[in-house]
Amino acid sequence: MTKNRENYYHADDLKEFTHIGKFGKELADKFFDYYSAVFADGALTAREKSLIALAVAHTVQCPYCIDAYATDATEKGYTE
């Protein structure tokens, strides 16, 4: 993680998310199973869910979520 904490958000911190299960693999696995199920195609497509998640991220003003879901939405074909 970034040592300088003058600002809340540091894009490099997102890279650390992949290590979320380091101290609790079983719990992390359950979380990712749940997360995958939530964002799977269903009544809404995964693409539609991605856009909704981006809108919610902006509503709650979470810079990490905005970054993650903007990337995800872009990867799913959304543009400005």
C-alpha positions in Angstrom: 0.0 0.0 0.0 1.1 3.5 -0.6 2.8 5.0 2.5 1.9 8.6 1.9 -1.7 9.0 3.1 -2.2 12.7 2.4 -5.2 11.7 0.2 -7.7 8.9 0.8 -7.6 7.4 -2.7 -4.5 5.8 -4.2 -5.0 3.9 -7.4 -2.1 1.6 -6.6 -4.1 0.3 -3.6 -6.5 -1.5 -6.0 -3.7 -3.8 -7.0 -3.7 -5.0 -3.4 -7.3 -6.2 -3.6 -6.1 -9.5 -5.2 -4.5 -10.3 -1.8 -7.8 -9.9 0.1 -7.8 -13.6 1.1 -4.3 -13.6 2.5 -5.4 -14.0 6.1 -8.8 -15.6 5.5 -8.9 -17.6 2.3 -12.2 -19.4 3.2 -14.0 -16.2 3.8 -12.5 -14.5 0.7 -13.6 -17.5 -1.4 -17.1 -17.2 -0.1 -17.2 -13.5 -0.8 -15.9 -14.0 -4.4 -18.4 -16.8 -5.0 -21.2 -14.5 -3.9 -19.8 -11.6 -5.9 -19.6 -13.7 -9.0 -23.2 -14.8 -8.6 -24.4 -11.3 -8.1 -22.8 -10.0 -11.3 -23.7 -13.1 -13.5 -26.2 -12.7 -16.3 -29.8 -13.1 -15.0 -32.8 -10.8 -15.3 -30.1 -8.2 -16.1 -27.0 -8.8 -18.1 -23.6 -8.6 -16.5 -23.1 -5.5 -18.7 -26.2 -3.8 -17.3 -25.2 -4.7 -13.7 -21.8 -3.2 -14.3 -23.3 0.2 -15.3 -25.7 0.1 -12.3 -22.7 -0.6 -10.0 -20.9 2.4 -11.6 -23.9 4.6 -10.9 -24.1 3.5 -7.3 -20.3 4.0 -6.9 -20.8 7.6 -8.0 -23.7 8.1 -5.7 -21.8 6.9 -2.6 -18.7 8.7 -4.0 -16.3 5.8 -3.4 -13.2 6.5 -5.5 -12.1 2.9 -5.3 -15.5 1.6 -6.5 -15.7 4.3 -9.2 -12.2 3.2 -10.5 -13.1 -0.5 -10.4 -16.5 -0.2 -12.0 -15.4 2.3 -14.6 -12.8 -0.2 -15.6 -15.3 -3.0 -15.6 -17.9 -1.1 -17.6 -15.2 -0.1 -20.1 -14.1 -3.7 -20.5 -17.8 -4.6 -21.1 -18.0 -2.1 -24.0 -19.4 1.0 -22.4 -18.0 4.4 -23.6 -18.5 7.9 -22.5 
